[in-house]
């Protein structure tokens, strides 16, 4: 269930809400020597987590997302508006996406 910020915008609580509301996910490596930045398309990241049956709560993402260079964890932030993804993952099948949206609306 989404929460609302003081300015009235919706604050997502899981990956599906990020995908439904087009909010990209940015992860920055925690190691000061690395600081690599990765931006994920929310639909693609949701589909990865859906296929692997991983926990999609935003507070649990750092458990699964690791730096591809140094294997350290990362700090996650949300990017609203137009954000260009730097990591390419497979897109969800259109039928699967529509089925998920239907469950979300119900």
Residue pairs with C-beta under 8 A, 6 or more apart in sequence:
1 13
2 10
2 11
2 12
2 13
2 17
3 10
3 11
3 13
4 10
4 11
5 11
9 80
10 17
10 21
12 18
12 21
12 23
12 58
12 78
13 57
13 58
14 56
14 57
14 58
15 25
15 42
15 45
15 46
15 49
15 56
15 58
15 61
16 46
16 56
16 100
16 104
17 23
18 24
18 25
18 42
18 45
18 46
18 58
18 78
19 42
19 43
19 45
19 46
20 101
20 104
22 42
23 42
23 78
23 79
23 80
24 39
24 40
24 41
24 42
24 78
24 79
24 83
24 85
25 39
25 40
25 42
25 45
25 61
25 76
25 77
25 78
25 79
26 37
26 38
26 39
26 40
26 76
26 77
26 78
26 79
26 83
27 37
27 38
27 39
27 40
27 61
27 62
27 65
27 74
27 75
27 76
27 77
28 35
28 36
28 37
28 74
28 75
28 77
29 35
29 36
29 37
29 67
29 69
29 70
29 72
29 73
29 74
30 67
30 72
30 73
30 74
30 75
31 67
31 70
31 72
33 70
34 67
34 69
34 70
34 72
36 67
36 68
36 69
36 70
37 86
38 65
38 68
38 74
38 86
38 87
39 79
39 83
39 84
39 85
39 86
39 87
40 85
40 87
40 89
41 85
41 87
41 89
43 91
43 92
43 97
44 85
44 88
44 89
44 90
44 91
44 92
45 89
46 56
46 92
46 100
47 89
47 90
47 91
47 92
47 96
47 97
48 54
48 89
48 90
49 55
49 56
49 64
50 56
50 92
50 96
50 100
54 60
54 64
55 63
55 64
58 76
61 76
62 73
62 74
62 75
62 76
65 73
65 74
65 76
66 72
66 73
66 74
67 73
67 74
92 100
